[in-house]
Amino acid sequence: MLTFDEVAHRYTWNGRVVPGVTTILKPLQDFSGIPPAVLSAKADLGTRVHLATELDDAGTLDEASITDDVRPYLEAWRQFKRVNDPLVVMAEQRVYHPVLGYAGTLDRVLFIRDEEWLVDLKTSAAVPVSAGPQTAAYAHALGQPEIKRAALLLRPDGTYLFSPLANPSDWAAFQSCLVIHRFKEQAHA
C-alpha cells in the first residue's frame, strides 16, 4: 500500500521508503543561483495553486480563501477549462511503479476532445526540462506509458500555455536519473 507523509514529503510502499519522482529528477534541475527563500516561496505558491485548482475542480473551493498571489493562477486554470472543457479523470493522484519502486503524485488526467492527457500543472516561468521525464514517470507508474502528456503553465497574468510533451527520450531520461539516484543511495549505505 502506498502512503505519503506530507510533512516529510516521503512516500512509502508497504512501510518501506521509496523515492519520489521529483527527488529522482534533481540532477535535471539547477537551482544553485536561486536564493533558498525564493525557492521556498515558489514551492509554497505552487502547493497553494495546486490545492486551489483541485478544490475548484471538486466544486468545494471557498472563494474567500484565495489569496491575491494565487488568484491569477487559478484564473489561468479556469480559463484553460473554459476553452478546453476537460473532463477531470484524476486529480492529485498518487502512483507507484511496482517494478522500479518509485512513487509520485500526478496532477491531472484529463479527457480533452476525446483524447486522454496526463497534465502537470506548473507555476514556473517556463516549462522545466524535467517536465517530460516527470510526466513519463507518472505515465509508466500509472500503467499507461502511451498516454498523451503535457505541461500546463499557469501564469501570473491569468493566462496559460498548454505544452505537449512528446520527446521520445523522456522515459529514458527518467530511468537514467533513477539509476543515478540508486547509485548515490548505495554509495551512502
C-alpha positions as CSV (number, residue, x, y, z in Angstrom):
1,M,0.0,0.0,0.0
2,L,1.3,3.5,-1.0
3,T,1.3,6.2,1.7
4,F,2.6,9.7,1.7
5,D,3.9,11.8,4.6
6,E,3.0,15.4,3.7
7,V,5.4,16.9,6.3
8,A,8.4,14.8,5.4
9,H,7.4,14.7,1.7
10,R,8.1,11.0,1.8
11,Y,6.5,8.0,0.1
12,T,6.3,4.5,1.5
13,W,5.2,1.3,-0.1
14,N,4.1,-1.3,2.4
15,G,6.2,0.5,5.1
16,R,9.4,0.8,3.0
17,V,10.5,4.3,2.0
18,V,10.6,4.7,-1.8
19,P,12.0,7.6,-3.8
20,G,9.6,10.2,-5.3
21,V,9.7,11.3,-8.9
22,T,10.7,14.9,-8.2
23,T,13.5,13.7,-5.9
24,I,14.8,11.3,-8.6
25,L,14.8,14.1,-11.2
26,K,17.0,16.5,-9.1
27,P,20.0,16.0,-11.4
28,L,18.0,17.8,-14.2
29,Q,17.3,20.8,-12.0
30,D,19.8,23.5,-11.2
31,F,18.5,25.9,-8.6
32,S,22.0,26.9,-7.4
33,G,21.6,30.6,-8.4
34,I,18.3,31.0,-6.7
35,P,18.2,32.0,-3.0
36,P,16.6,29.4,-0.7
37,A,14.0,31.8,0.5
38,V,12.8,32.4,-3.1
39,L,12.7,28.7,-3.8
40,S,10.7,28.1,-0.6
41,A,8.2,30.9,-1.5
42,K,7.8,29.5,-5.1
43,A,7.3,25.9,-3.7
44,D,4.7,27.2,-1.3
45,L,2.9,29.1,-4.1
46,G,2.9,26.0,-6.2
47,T,1.4,24.0,-3.4
48,R,-1.4,26.5,-2.8
49,V,-2.1,26.8,-6.5
50,H,-2.4,23.0,-6.8
51,L,-4.8,22.9,-3.8
52,A,-6.9,25.8,-5.2
53,T,-7.3,24.1,-8.6
54,E,-8.1,20.8,-7.0
55,L,-10.8,22.3,-4.8
56,D,-12.1,24.3,-7.8
57,D,-12.4,21.1,-9.8
58,A,-14.3,19.5,-6.9
59,G,-16.6,22.5,-6.6
60,T,-15.6,22.9,-2.9
61,L,-13.3,26.0,-3.2
62,D,-14.1,28.8,-0.8
63,E,-13.5,31.9,-3.0
64,A,-12.8,34.0,0.1
65,S,-9.8,31.7,0.9
66,I,-8.0,32.6,-2.3
67,T,-5.0,34.9,-1.7
68,D,-4.0,37.6,-4.2
69,D,-0.9,35.8,-5.2
70,V,-2.9,32.6,-6.0
71,R,-5.8,34.2,-7.8
72,P,-4.2,34.8,-11.3
73,Y,-3.0,31.2,-11.4
74,L,-6.5,30.0,-10.5
75,E,-7.9,32.2,-13.2
76,A,-5.5,30.7,-15.7
77,W,-6.7,27.2,-14.7
78,R,-10.3,28.3,-15.1
79,Q,-9.6,29.9,-18.5
80,F,-8.0,26.6,-19.6
81,K,-11.1,24.8,-18.5
82,R,-13.4,27.2,-20.3
83,V,-11.5,26.9,-23.6
84,N,-10.9,23.1,-23.5
85,D,-13.9,21.8,-21.4
86,P,-11.8,18.9,-20.0
87,L,-13.3,16.0,-18.1
88,V,-11.1,15.5,-14.9
89,V,-10.5,11.8,-14.6
90,M,-7.9,12.0,-11.8
91,A,-6.6,14.9,-9.7
92,E,-3.5,14.8,-7.4
93,Q,-3.4,11.0,-7.8
94,R,-0.6,9.1,-6.1
95,V,1.0,6.4,-8.2
96,Y,3.6,3.7,-7.6
97,H,5.7,1.7,-10.1
98,P,5.8,-1.9,-8.7
99,V,8.8,-3.0,-10.7
100,L,11.1,0.1,-10.5
101,G,10.0,1.0,-6.9
102,Y,9.3,4.8,-7.2
103,A,6.3,6.9,-6.4
104,G,4.8,10.3,-7.2
105,T,1.7,12.4,-7.3
106,L,0.5,13.2,-10.8
107,D,-1.5,16.5,-11.1
108,R,-4.3,15.6,-13.6
109,V,-5.5,13.0,-16.1
110,L,-8.0,14.8,-18.4
111,F,-10.1,13.9,-21.3
112,I,-9.8,16.8,-23.8
113,R,-11.7,16.5,-27.1
114,D,-11.8,12.7,-26.7
115,E,-8.1,12.4,-26.0
116,E,-6.7,11.3,-22.7
117,W,-3.9,13.5,-21.3
118,L,-1.7,13.3,-18.3
119,V,-1.2,17.0,-17.4
120,D,1.3,18.5,-15.0
121,L,0.4,22.0,-13.7
122,K,3.4,24.4,-13.5
123,T,3.7,27.9,-12.0
124,S,7.2,28.4,-13.3
125,A,8.1,31.0,-15.9
126,A,8.9,28.3,-18.5
127,V,8.4,24.6,-18.9
128,P,11.2,23.0,-16.9
129,V,13.4,20.4,-18.7
130,S,12.3,17.9,-16.1
131,A,8.6,18.1,-17.1
132,G,8.9,15.5,-19.9
133,P,10.7,12.9,-17.8
134,Q,8.4,13.7,-14.8
135,T,5.2,13.0,-16.8
136,A,6.8,10.0,-18.4
137,A,7.5,8.5,-15.0
138,Y,3.9,9.2,-13.9
139,A,2.5,7.6,-17.1
140,H,4.6,4.4,-16.6
141,A,3.7,4.2,-12.9
142,L,0.0,4.6,-13.9
143,G,0.4,1.7,-16.3
144,Q,-0.3,4.0,-19.3
145,P,3.0,4.7,-21.0
146,E,1.4,5.7,-24.2
147,I,-0.9,8.4,-22.7
148,K,-0.5,11.9,-24.2
149,R,1.4,14.1,-21.8
150,A,1.6,17.9,-21.3
151,A,2.7,20.6,-19.0
152,L,0.2,23.4,-18.4
153,L,1.9,26.6,-17.4
154,L,-0.4,28.7,-15.3
155,R,0.9,32.3,-15.5
156,P,0.8,35.1,-13.0
157,D,-1.1,37.3,-15.6
158,G,-4.0,34.8,-15.6
159,T,-3.1,33.2,-19.0
160,Y,-1.9,29.7,-19.6
161,L,0.3,27.7,-22.0
162,F,-0.6,24.1,-22.9
163,S,2.7,22.5,-23.9
164,P,2.5,18.9,-25.2
165,L,5.5,16.7,-24.1
166,A,6.4,14.1,-26.6
167,N,10.1,13.7,-26.6
168,P,10.9,10.0,-27.1
169,S,13.8,10.3,-24.7
170,D,11.7,11.4,-21.7
171,W,11.3,7.9,-20.3
172,A,15.0,7.1,-20.8
173,A,16.0,10.3,-19.1
174,F,13.9,9.5,-16.1
175,Q,15.3,5.9,-16.0
176,S,18.9,7.4,-16.1
177,C,18.1,9.7,-13.2
178,L,16.7,6.7,-11.3
179,V,19.9,4.8,-11.9
180,I,21.9,7.8,-10.6
181,H,19.6,8.1,-7.6
182,R,20.1,4.4,-6.7
183,F,23.8,4.6,-7.2
184,K,24.1,7.5,-4.8
185,E,21.8,5.7,-2.3
186,Q,24.1,2.6,-2.4
187,A,27.2,4.8,-2.1
188,H,25.9,6.3,1.1
189,A,24.6,3.0,2.6
